[in-house]
Amino acid sequence: MIHTMPTARLRIDYELLRDYELLVTGHTVHGFVSAESMRPVRPPKDFLRLFEESM
């Protein structure tokens, strides 16, 4: 589950269930970086548009 609009980072939270019983939770953090400079950048506009449409 994604709770906020991404900036240079995107956090995704997970819940693992078995027969509606919560077994474990976790999260991953993904970063957007420039291929040239390897510095943090904002996500591409197409990504943000698709993200907004799915929320």
PDBQT receptor file of N, H, CA, C and O in Angstrom, charges set to zero:
ATOM      1  N   MET A   1       0.844  -1.159   0.000  1.00  0.00    +0.000 N 
ATOM      2  CA  MET A   1       0.000   0.000   0.000  1.00  0.00    +0.000 C 
ATOM      3  C   MET A   1       0.899   1.234   0.000  1.00  0.00    +0.000 C 
ATOM      4  O   MET A   1       1.892   1.296   0.725  1.00  0.00    +0.000 OA
ATOM      5  N   ILE A   2       0.544   2.185  -0.801  1.00  0.00    +0.000 N 
ATOM      6  H   ILE A   2      -0.262   2.135  -1.390  1.00  0.00    +0.000 HD
ATOM      7  CA  ILE A   2       1.282   3.434  -0.879  1.00  0.00    +0.000 C 
ATOM      8  C   ILE A   2       0.382   4.526  -0.309  1.00  0.00    +0.000 C 
ATOM      9  O   ILE A   2      -0.750   4.702  -0.760  1.00  0.00    +0.000 OA
ATOM     10  N   HIS A   3       0.888   5.261   0.686  1.00  0.00    +0.000 N 
ATOM     11  H   HIS A   3       1.807   5.118   1.052  1.00  0.00    +0.000 HD
ATOM     12  CA  HIS A   3       0.059   6.227   1.384  1.00  0.00    +0.000 C 
ATOM     13  C   HIS A   3       0.222   7.662   0.893  1.00  0.00    +0.000 C 
ATOM     14  O   HIS A   3      -0.708   8.460   1.011  1.00  0.00    +0.000 OA
ATOM     15  N   THR A   4       1.377   8.001   0.349  1.00  0.00    +0.000 N 
ATOM     16  H   THR A   4       2.132   7.352   0.253  1.00  0.00    +0.000 HD
ATOM     17  CA  THR A   4       1.631   9.381  -0.037  1.00  0.00    +0.000 C 
ATOM     18  C   THR A   4       2.176   9.453  -1.457  1.00  0.00    +0.000 C 
ATOM     19  O   THR A   4       2.725   8.485  -1.983  1.00  0.00    +0.000 OA
ATOM     20  N   MET A   5       2.012  10.615  -2.056  1.00  0.00    +0.000 N 
ATOM     21  H   MET A   5       1.567  11.402  -1.629  1.00  0.00    +0.000 HD
ATOM     22  CA  MET A   5       2.548  10.856  -3.388  1.00  0.00    +0.000 C 
ATOM     23  C   MET A   5       4.072  10.822  -3.304  1.00  0.00    +0.000 C 
ATOM     24  O   MET A   5       4.659  11.466  -2.434  1.00  0.00    +0.000 OA
ATOM     25  N   PRO A   6       4.716  10.076  -4.202  1.00  0.00    +0.000 N 
ATOM     26  CA  PRO A   6       6.173   9.949  -4.120  1.00  0.00    +0.000 C 
ATOM     27  C   PRO A   6       6.910  11.237  -4.454  1.00  0.00    +0.000 C 
ATOM     28  O   PRO A   6       6.463  12.035  -5.278  1.00  0.00    +0.000 OA
ATOM     29  N   THR A   7       8.042  11.419  -3.799  1.00  0.00    +0.000 N 
ATOM     30  H   THR A   7       8.405  10.771  -3.129  1.00  0.00    +0.000 HD
ATOM     31  CA  THR A   7       8.964  12.503  -4.141  1.00  0.00    +0.000 C 
ATOM     32  C   THR A   7      10.180  11.819  -4.745  1.00  0.00    +0.000 C 
ATOM     33  O   THR A   7      10.039  11.124  -5.751  1.00  0.00    +0.000 OA
ATOM     34  N   ALA A   8      11.351  11.985  -4.185  1.00  0.00    +0.000 N 
ATOM     35  H   ALA A   8      11.466  12.550  -3.368  1.00  0.00    +0.000 HD
ATOM     36  CA  ALA A   8      12.518  11.261  -4.688  1.00  0.00    +0.000 C 
ATOM     37  C   ALA A   8      12.532   9.829  -4.162  1.00  0.00    +0.000 C 
ATOM     38  O   ALA A   8      13.295   8.990  -4.640  1.00  0.00    +0.000 OA
ATOM     39  N   ARG A   9      11.669   9.556  -3.159  1.00  0.00    +0.000 N 
ATOM     40  H   ARG A   9      11.050  10.238  -2.770  1.00  0.00    +0.000 HD
ATOM     41  CA  ARG A   9      11.553   8.206  -2.591  1.00  0.00    +0.000 C 
ATOM     42  C   ARG A   9      10.095   7.757  -2.605  1.00  0.00    +0.000 C 
ATOM     43  O   ARG A   9       9.173   8.570  -2.538  1.00  0.00    +0.000 OA
ATOM     44  N   LEU A  10       9.917   6.464  -2.691  1.00  0.00    +0.000 N 
ATOM     45  H   LEU A  10      10.666   5.803  -2.745  1.00  0.00    +0.000 HD
ATOM     46  CA  LEU A  10       8.597   5.862  -2.671  1.00  0.00    +0.000 C 
ATOM     47  C   LEU A  10       8.619   4.707  -1.676  1.00  0.00    +0.000 C 
ATOM     48  O   LEU A  10       9.397   3.767  -1.837  1.00  0.00    +0.000 OA
ATOM     49  N   ARG A  11       7.773   4.768  -0.653  1.00  0.00    +0.000 N 
ATOM     50  H   ARG A  11       7.140   5.532  -0.523  1.00  0.00    +0.000 HD
ATOM     51  CA  ARG A  11       7.685   3.689   0.339  1.00  0.00    +0.000 C 
ATOM     52  C   ARG A  11       6.439   2.859   0.049  1.00  0.00    +0.000 C 
ATOM     53  O   ARG A  11       5.342   3.393  -0.116  1.00  0.00    +0.000 OA
ATOM     54  N   ILE A  12       6.629   1.550  -0.009  1.00  0.00    +0.000 N 
ATOM     55  H   ILE A  12       7.520   1.117   0.125  1.00  0.00    +0.000 HD
ATOM     56  CA  ILE A  12       5.518   0.626  -0.230  1.00  0.00    +0.000 C 
ATOM     57  C   ILE A  12       5.419  -0.283   0.990  1.00  0.00    +0.000 C 
ATOM     58  O   ILE A  12       6.378  -0.967   1.347  1.00  0.00    +0.000 OA
ATOM     59  N   ASP A  13       4.246  -0.283   1.624  1.00  0.00    +0.000 N 
ATOM     60  H   ASP A  13       3.467   0.272   1.334  1.00  0.00    +0.000 HD
ATOM     61  CA  ASP A  13       3.992  -1.130   2.788  1.00  0.00    +0.000 C 
ATOM     62  C   ASP A  13       3.302  -2.413   2.340  1.00  0.00    +0.000 C 
ATOM     63  O   ASP A  13       2.494  -2.408   1.411  1.00  0.00    +0.000 OA
ATOM     64  N   TYR A  14       3.633  -3.516   3.018  1.00  0.00    +0.000 N 
ATOM     65  H   TYR A  14       4.289  -3.521   3.773  1.00  0.00    +0.000 HD
ATOM     66  CA  TYR A  14       3.092  -4.825   2.675  1.00  0.00    +0.000 C 
ATOM     67  C   TYR A  14       2.490  -5.490   3.900  1.00  0.00    +0.000 C 
ATOM     68  O   TYR A  14       2.945  -5.284   5.025  1.00  0.00    +0.000 OA
ATOM     69  N   GLU A  15       1.459  -6.289   3.664  1.00  0.00    +0.000 N 
ATOM     70  H   GLU A  15       1.089  -6.456   2.751  1.00  0.00    +0.000 HD
ATOM     71  CA  GLU A  15       0.895  -7.168   4.680  1.00  0.00    +0.000 C 
ATOM     72  C   GLU A  15       0.749  -8.542   4.052  1.00  0.00    +0.000 C 
ATOM     73  O   GLU A  15       0.194  -8.668   2.961  1.00  0.00    +0.000 OA
ATOM     74  N   LEU A  16       1.237  -9.568   4.725  1.00  0.00    +0.000 N 
ATOM     75  H   LEU A  16       1.688  -9.465   5.612  1.00  0.00    +0.000 HD
ATOM     76  CA  LEU A  16       1.118 -10.938   4.246  1.00  0.00    +0.000 C 
ATOM     77  C   LEU A  16       0.066 -11.638   5.090  1.00  0.00    +0.000 C 
ATOM     78  O   LEU A  16       0.185 -11.722   6.313  1.00  0.00    +0.000 OA
ATOM     79  N   LEU A  17      -0.978 -12.146   4.412  1.00  0.00    +0.000 N 
ATOM     80  H   LEU A  17      -1.074 -12.078   3.419  1.00  0.00    +0.000 HD
ATOM     81  CA  LEU A  17      -2.103 -12.779   5.095  1.00  0.00    +0.000 C 
ATOM     82  C   LEU A  17      -2.202 -14.249   4.702  1.00  0.00    +0.000 C 
ATOM     83  O   LEU A  17      -1.821 -14.634   3.596  1.00  0.00    +0.000 OA
ATOM     84  N   ARG A  18      -2.716 -15.061   5.617  1.00  0.00    +0.000 N 
ATOM     85  H   ARG A  18      -3.025 -14.748   6.515  1.00  0.00    +0.000 HD
ATOM     86  CA  ARG A  18      -3.090 -16.440   5.322  1.00  0.00    +0.000 C 
ATOM     87  C   ARG A  18      -4.485 -16.638   5.888  1.00  0.00    +0.000 C 
ATOM     88  O   ARG A  18      -4.693 -16.544   7.097  1.00  0.00    +0.000 OA
ATOM     89  N   ASP A  19      -5.437 -16.912   5.011  1.00  0.00    +0.000 N 
ATOM     90  H   ASP A  19      -5.268 -16.989   4.029  1.00  0.00    +0.000 HD
ATOM     91  CA  ASP A  19      -6.827 -17.092   5.440  1.00  0.00    +0.000 C 
ATOM     92  C   ASP A  19      -7.279 -15.940   6.335  1.00  0.00    +0.000 C 
ATOM     93  O   ASP A  19      -7.863 -16.166   7.395  1.00  0.00    +0.000 OA
ATOM     94  N   TYR A  20      -7.010 -14.713   5.911  1.00  0.00    +0.000 N 
ATOM     95  H   TYR A  20      -6.536 -14.529   5.050  1.00  0.00    +0.000 HD
ATOM     96  CA  TYR A  20      -7.397 -13.475   6.621  1.00  0.00    +0.000 C 
ATOM     97  C   TYR A  20      -6.634 -13.258   7.921  1.00  0.00    +0.000 C 
ATOM     98  O   TYR A  20      -6.946 -12.323   8.657  1.00  0.00    +0.000 OA
ATOM     99  N   GLU A  21      -5.650 -14.088   8.224  1.00  0.00    +0.000 N 
ATOM    100  H   GLU A  21      -5.397 -14.848   7.626  1.00  0.00    +0.000 HD
ATOM    101  CA  GLU A  21      -4.820 -13.893   9.419  1.00  0.00    +0.000 C 
ATOM    102  C   GLU A  21      -3.543 -13.155   9.010  1.00  0.00    +0.000 C 
ATOM    103  O   GLU A  21      -2.823 -13.598   8.114  1.00  0.00    +0.000 OA
ATOM    104  N   LEU A  22      -3.270 -12.039   9.666  1.00  0.00    +0.000 N 
ATOM    105  H   LEU A  22      -3.854 -11.680  10.393  1.00  0.00    +0.000 HD
ATOM    106  CA  LEU A  22      -2.063 -11.274   9.377  1.00  0.00    +0.000 C 
ATOM    107  C   LEU A  22      -0.849 -12.019   9.906  1.00  0.00    +0.000 C 
ATOM    108  O   LEU A  22      -0.743 -12.269  11.107  1.00  0.00    +0.000 OA
ATOM    109  N   LEU A  23       0.071 -12.376   9.006  1.00  0.00    +0.000 N 
ATOM    110  H   LEU A  23      -0.016 -12.173   8.031  1.00  0.00    +0.000 HD
ATOM    111  CA  LEU A  23       1.273 -13.109   9.398  1.00  0.00    +0.000 C 
ATOM    112  C   LEU A  23       2.463 -12.190   9.626  1.00  0.00    +0.000 C 
ATOM    113  O   LEU A  23       3.223 -12.371  10.577  1.00  0.00    +0.000 OA
ATOM    114  N   VAL A  24       2.623 -11.202   8.751  1.00  0.00    +0.000 N 
ATOM    115  H   VAL A  24       2.006 -11.054   7.978  1.00  0.00    +0.000 HD
ATOM    116  CA  VAL A  24       3.796 -10.338   8.835  1.00  0.00    +0.000 C 
ATOM    117  C   VAL A  24       3.533  -9.046   8.069  1.00  0.00    +0.000 C 
ATOM    118  O   VAL A  24       2.741  -9.018   7.127  1.00  0.00    +0.000 OA
ATOM    119  N   THR A  25       4.206  -7.983   8.486  1.00  0.00    +0.000 N 
ATOM    120  H   THR A  25       4.849  -8.006   9.251  1.00  0.00    +0.000 HD
ATOM    121  CA  THR A  25       4.161  -6.722   7.755  1.00  0.00    +0.000 C 
ATOM    122  C   THR A  25       5.590  -6.330   7.385  1.00  0.00    +0.000 C 
ATOM    123  O   THR A  25       6.553  -6.805   7.987  1.00  0.00    +0.000 OA
ATOM    124  N   GLY A  26       5.708  -5.474   6.402  1.00  0.00    +0.000 N 
ATOM    125  H   GLY A  26       4.926  -5.089   5.913  1.00  0.00    +0.000 HD
ATOM    126  CA  GLY A  26       7.027  -4.995   6.004  1.00  0.00    +0.000 C 
ATOM    127  C   GLY A  26       6.888  -3.816   5.059  1.00  0.00    +0.000 C 
ATOM    128  O   GLY A  26       5.780  -3.398   4.722  1.00  0.00    +0.000 OA
ATOM    129  N   HIS A  27       8.014  -3.291   4.641  1.00  0.00    +0.000 N 
ATOM    130  H   HIS A  27       8.914  -3.631   4.915  1.00  0.00    +0.000 HD
ATOM    131  CA  HIS A  27       8.004  -2.210   3.664  1.00  0.00    +0.000 C 
ATOM    132  C   HIS A  27       9.314  -2.195   2.897  1.00  0.00    +0.000 C 
ATOM    133  O   HIS A  27      10.333  -2.712   3.354  1.00  0.00    +0.000 OA
ATOM    134  N   THR A  28       9.260  -1.591   1.720  1.00  0.00    +0.000 N 
ATOM    135  H   THR A  28       8.432  -1.171   1.349  1.00  0.00    +0.000 HD
ATOM    136  CA  THR A  28      10.458  -1.340   0.933  1.00  0.00    +0.000 C 
ATOM    137  C   THR A  28      10.463   0.135   0.566  1.00  0.00    +0.000 C 
ATOM    138  O   THR A  28       9.409   0.762   0.459  1.00  0.00    +0.000 OA
ATOM    139  N   VAL A  29      11.652   0.682   0.374  1.00  0.00    +0.000 N 
ATOM    140  H   VAL A  29      12.508   0.173   0.461  1.00  0.00    +0.000 HD
ATOM    141  CA  VAL A  29      11.808   2.073  -0.040  1.00  0.00    +0.000 C 
ATOM    142  C   VAL A  29      12.560   2.069  -1.364  1.00  0.00    +0.000 C 
ATOM    143  O   VAL A  29      13.630   1.473  -1.485  1.00  0.00    +0.000 OA
ATOM    144  N   HIS A  30      11.982   2.741  -2.352  1.00  0.00    +0.000 N 
ATOM    145  H   HIS A  30      11.112   3.225  -2.253  1.00  0.00    +0.000 HD
ATOM    146  CA  HIS A  30      12.557   2.802  -3.689  1.00  0.00    +0.000 C 
ATOM    147  C   HIS A  30      12.918   4.248  -3.993  1.00  0.00    +0.000 C 
ATOM    148  O   HIS A  30      12.157   5.163  -3.677  1.00  0.00    +0.000 OA
ATOM    149  N   GLY A  31      14.056   4.450  -4.593  1.00  0.00    +0.000 N 
ATOM    150  H   GLY A  31      14.675   3.707  -4.849  1.00  0.00    +0.000 HD
ATOM    151  CA  GLY A  31      14.511   5.801  -4.899  1.00  0.00    +0.000 C 
ATOM    152  C   GLY A  31      14.526   6.074  -6.388  1.00  0.00    +0.000 C 
ATOM    153  O   GLY A  31      14.772   5.179  -7.196  1.00  0.00    +0.000 OA
ATOM    154  N   PHE A  32      14.262   7.313  -6.739  1.00  0.00    +0.000 N 
ATOM    155  H   PHE A  32      14.062   8.041  -6.082  1.00  0.00    +0.000 HD
ATOM    156  CA  PHE A  32      14.368   7.780  -8.113  1.00  0.00    +0.000 C 
ATOM    157  C   PHE A  32      15.680   8.543  -8.233  1.00  0.00    +0.000 C 
ATOM    158  O   PHE A  32      15.904   9.509  -7.504  1.00  0.00    +0.000 OA
ATOM    159  N   VAL A  33      16.551   8.116  -9.149  1.00  0.00    +0.000 N 
ATOM    160  H   VAL A  33      16.369   7.331  -9.741  1.00  0.00    +0.000 HD
ATOM    161  CA  VAL A  33      17.842   8.776  -9.331  1.00  0.00    +0.000 C 
ATOM    162  C   VAL A  33      18.088   9.043 -10.809  1.00  0.00    +0.000 C 
ATOM    163  O   VAL A  33      17.571   8.346 -11.683  1.00  0.00    +0.000 OA
ATOM    164  N   SER A  34      18.876  10.048 -11.058  1.00  0.00    +0.000 N 
ATOM    165  H   SER A  34      19.296  10.614 -10.349  1.00  0.00    +0.000 HD
ATOM    166  CA  SER A  34      19.293  10.368 -12.418  1.00  0.00    +0.000 C 
ATOM    167  C   SER A  34      20.319   9.335 -12.883  1.00  0.00    +0.000 C 
ATOM    168  O   SER A  34      21.258   9.017 -12.153  1.00  0.00    +0.000 OA
ATOM    169  N   ALA A  35      20.142   8.821 -14.082  1.00  0.00    +0.000 N 
ATOM    170  H   ALA A  35      19.380   9.079 -14.675  1.00  0.00    +0.000 HD
ATOM    171  CA  ALA A  35      21.097   7.851 -14.624  1.00  0.00    +0.000 C 
ATOM    172  C   ALA A  35      22.467   8.490 -14.863  1.00  0.00    +0.000 C 
ATOM    173  O   ALA A  35      23.491   7.812 -14.781  1.00  0.00    +0.000 OA
ATOM    174  N   GLU A  36      22.487   9.792 -15.160  1.00  0.00    +0.000 N 
ATOM    175  H   GLU A  36      21.655  10.343 -15.227  1.00  0.00    +0.000 HD
ATOM    176  CA  GLU A  36      23.755  10.457 -15.434  1.00  0.00    +0.000 C 
ATOM    177  C   GLU A  36      24.516  10.806 -14.157  1.00  0.00    +0.000 C 
ATOM    178  O   GLU A  36      25.710  10.527 -14.046  1.00  0.00    +0.000 OA
ATOM    179  N   SER A  37      23.831  11.410 -13.206  1.00  0.00    +0.000 N 
ATOM    180  H   SER A  37      22.861  11.636 -13.297  1.00  0.00    +0.000 HD
ATOM    181  CA  SER A  37      24.517  11.921 -12.016  1.00  0.00    +0.000 C 
ATOM    182  C   SER A  37      24.392  11.013 -10.792  1.00  0.00    +0.000 C 
ATOM    183  O   SER A  37      25.122  11.175  -9.814  1.00  0.00    +0.000 OA
ATOM    184  N   MET A  38      23.455  10.050 -10.854  1.00  0.00    +0.000 N 
ATOM    185  H   MET A  38      22.862   9.919 -11.649  1.00  0.00    +0.000 HD
ATOM    186  CA  MET A  38      23.157   9.171  -9.723  1.00  0.00    +0.000 C 
ATOM    187  C   MET A  38      22.692   9.958  -8.491  1.00  0.00    +0.000 C 
ATOM    188  O   MET A  38      22.850   9.500  -7.360  1.00  0.00    +0.000 OA
ATOM    189  N   ARG A  39      22.128  11.130  -8.718  1.00  0.00    +0.000 N 
ATOM    190  H   ARG A  39      22.000  11.503  -9.637  1.00  0.00    +0.000 HD
ATOM    191  CA  ARG A  39      21.579  11.959  -7.638  1.00  0.00    +0.000 C 
ATOM    192  C   ARG A  39      20.056  11.806  -7.619  1.00  0.00    +0.000 C 
ATOM    193  O   ARG A  39      19.447  11.511  -8.648  1.00  0.00    +0.000 OA
ATOM    194  N   PRO A  40      19.440  12.008  -6.444  1.00  0.00    +0.000 N 
ATOM    195  CA  PRO A  40      17.984  11.898  -6.356  1.00  0.00    +0.000 C 
ATOM    196  C   PRO A  40      17.280  12.894  -7.274  1.00  0.00    +0.000 C 
ATOM    197  O   PRO A  40      17.700  14.042  -7.415  1.00  0.00    +0.000 OA
ATOM    198  N   VAL A  41      16.204  12.424  -7.889  1.00  0.00    +0.000 N 
ATOM    199  H   VAL A  41      15.863  11.491  -7.774  1.00  0.00    +0.000 HD
ATOM    200  CA  VAL A  41      15.382  13.266  -8.767  1.00  0.00    +0.000 C 
ATOM    201  C   VAL A  41      13.907  12.975  -8.499  1.00  0.00    +0.000 C 
ATOM    202  O   VAL A  41      13.558  11.973  -7.874  1.00  0.00    +0.000 OA
ATOM    203  N   ARG A  42      13.058  13.863  -8.980  1.00  0.00    +0.000 N 
ATOM    204  H   ARG A  42      13.341  14.677  -9.487  1.00  0.00    +0.000 HD
ATOM    205  CA  ARG A  42      11.613  13.629  -8.889  1.00  0.00    +0.000 C 
ATOM    206  C   ARG A  42      11.226  12.519  -9.870  1.00  0.00    +0.000 C 
ATOM    207  O   ARG A  42      11.900  12.314 -10.879  1.00  0.00    +0.000 OA
ATOM    208  N   PRO A  43      10.150  11.814  -9.571  1.00  0.00    +0.000 N 
ATOM    209  CA  PRO A  43       9.705  10.767 -10.504  1.00  0.00    +0.000 C 
ATOM    210  C   PRO A  43       9.262  11.370 -11.839  1.00  0.00    +0.000 C 
ATOM    211  O   PRO A  43       8.875  12.537 -11.892  1.00  0.00    +0.000 OA
ATOM    212  N   PRO A  44       9.317  10.593 -12.898  1.00  0.00    +0.000 N 
ATOM    213  CA  PRO A  44       8.854  11.090 -14.202  1.00  0.00    +0.000 C 
ATOM    214  C   PRO A  44       7.374  11.471 -14.149  1.00  0.00    +0.000 C 
ATOM    215  O   PRO A  44       6.601  10.878 -13.396  1.00  0.00    +0.000 OA
ATOM    216  N   LYS A  45       6.985  12.463 -14.954  1.00  0.00    +0.000 N 
ATOM    217  H   LYS A  45       7.613  12.944 -15.566  1.00  0.00    +0.000 HD
ATOM    218  CA  LYS A  45       5.601  12.937 -14.970  1.00  0.00    +0.000 C 
ATOM    219  C   LYS A  45       4.626  11.828 -15.339  1.00  0.00    +0.000 C 
ATOM    220  O   LYS A  45       3.525  11.770 -14.792  1.00  0.00    +0.000 OA
ATOM    221  N   ASP A  46       5.012  10.944 -16.262  1.00  0.00    +0.000 N 
ATOM    222  H   ASP A  46       5.907  10.991 -16.706  1.00  0.00    +0.000 HD
ATOM    223  CA  ASP A  46       4.131   9.832 -16.635  1.00  0.00    +0.000 C 
ATOM    224  C   ASP A  46       3.882   8.913 -15.444  1.00  0.00    +0.000 C 
ATOM    225  O   ASP A  46       2.764   8.435 -15.253  1.00  0.00    +0.000 OA
ATOM    226  N   PHE A  47       4.912   8.665 -14.646  1.00  0.00    +0.000 N 
ATOM    227  H   PHE A  47       5.821   9.054 -14.801  1.00  0.00    +0.000 HD
ATOM    228  CA  PHE A  47       4.756   7.831 -13.452  1.00  0.00    +0.000 C 
ATOM    229  C   PHE A  47       3.783   8.488 -12.478  1.00  0.00    +0.000 C 
ATOM    230  O   PHE A  47       2.890   7.824 -11.952  1.00  0.00    +0.000 OA
ATOM    231  N   LEU A  48       3.950   9.784 -12.233  1.00  0.00    +0.000 N 
ATOM    232  H   LEU A  48       4.676  10.323 -12.659  1.00  0.00    +0.000 HD
ATOM    233  CA  LEU A  48       3.060  10.487 -11.306  1.00  0.00    +0.000 C 
ATOM    234  C   LEU A  48       1.613  10.496 -11.797  1.00  0.00    +0.000 C 
ATOM    235  O   LEU A  48       0.682  10.355 -11.004  1.00  0.00    +0.000 OA
ATOM    236  N   ARG A  49       1.429  10.663 -13.100  1.00  0.00    +0.000 N 
ATOM    237  H   ARG A  49       2.186  10.778 -13.744  1.00  0.00    +0.000 HD
ATOM    238  CA  ARG A  49       0.076  10.652 -13.673  1.00  0.00    +0.000 C 
ATOM    239  C   ARG A  49      -0.581   9.290 -13.450  1.00  0.00    +0.000 C 
ATOM    240  O   ARG A  49      -1.731   9.223 -13.015  1.00  0.00    +0.000 OA
ATOM    241  N   LEU A  50       0.134   8.213 -13.741  1.00  0.00    +0.000 N 
ATOM    242  H   LEU A  50       1.069   8.268 -14.094  1.00  0.00    +0.000 HD
ATOM    243  CA  LEU A  50      -0.408   6.870 -13.536  1.00  0.00    +0.000 C 
ATOM    244  C   LEU A  50      -0.656   6.598 -12.061  1.00  0.00    +0.000 C 
ATOM    245  O   LEU A  50      -1.643   5.958 -11.698  1.00  0.00    +0.000 OA
ATOM    246  N   PHE A  51       0.235   7.084 -11.217  1.00  0.00    +0.000 N 
ATOM    247  H   PHE A  51       1.037   7.604 -11.512  1.00  0.00    +0.000 HD
ATOM    248  CA  PHE A  51       0.088   6.905  -9.782  1.00  0.00    +0.000 C 
ATOM    249  C   PHE A  51      -1.189   7.603  -9.290  1.00  0.00    +0.000 C 
ATOM    250  O   PHE A  51      -1.959   7.024  -8.525  1.00  0.00    +0.000 OA
ATOM    251  N   GLU A  52      -1.408   8.843  -9.731  1.00  0.00    +0.000 N 
ATOM    252  H   GLU A  52      -0.782   9.314 -10.353  1.00  0.00    +0.000 HD
ATOM    253  CA  GLU A  52      -2.605   9.588  -9.333  1.00  0.00    +0.000 C 
ATOM    254  C   GLU A  52      -3.882   8.898  -9.814  1.00  0.00    +0.000 C 
ATOM    255  O   GLU A  52      -4.876   8.849  -9.091  1.00  0.00    +0.000 OA
ATOM    256  N   GLU A  53      -3.849   8.372 -11.021  1.00  0.00    +0.000 N 
ATOM    257  H   GLU A  53      -3.041   8.411 -11.609  1.00  0.00    +0.000 HD
ATOM    258  CA  GLU A  53      -5.028   7.691 -11.577  1.00  0.00    +0.000 C 
ATOM    259  C   GLU A  53      -5.361   6.420 -10.791  1.00  0.00    +0.000 C 
ATOM    260  O   GLU A  53      -6.527   6.035 -10.706  1.00  0.00    +0.000 OA
ATOM    261  N   SER A  54      -4.368   5.780 -10.228  1.00  0.00    +0.000 N 
ATOM    262  H   SER A  54      -3.421   6.093 -10.297  1.00  0.00    +0.000 HD
ATOM    263  CA  SER A  54      -4.616   4.513  -9.511  1.00  0.00    +0.000 C 
ATOM    264  C   SER A  54      -5.031   4.733  -8.051  1.00  0.00    +0.000 C 
ATOM    265  O   SER A  54      -5.509   3.804  -7.400  1.00  0.00    +0.000 OA
ATOM    266  N   MET A  55      -4.855   5.945  -7.538  1.00  0.00    +0.000 N 
ATOM    267  H   MET A  55      -4.468   6.699  -8.068  1.00  0.00    +0.000 HD
ATOM    268  CA  MET A  55      -5.212   6.203  -6.141  1.00  0.00    +0.000 C 
ATOM    269  C   MET A  55      -6.679   6.441  -5.967  1.00  0.00    +0.000 C 
ATOM    270  O   MET A  55      -7.138   6.673  -4.848  1.00  0.00    +0.000 OA
TER     271      MET A  55
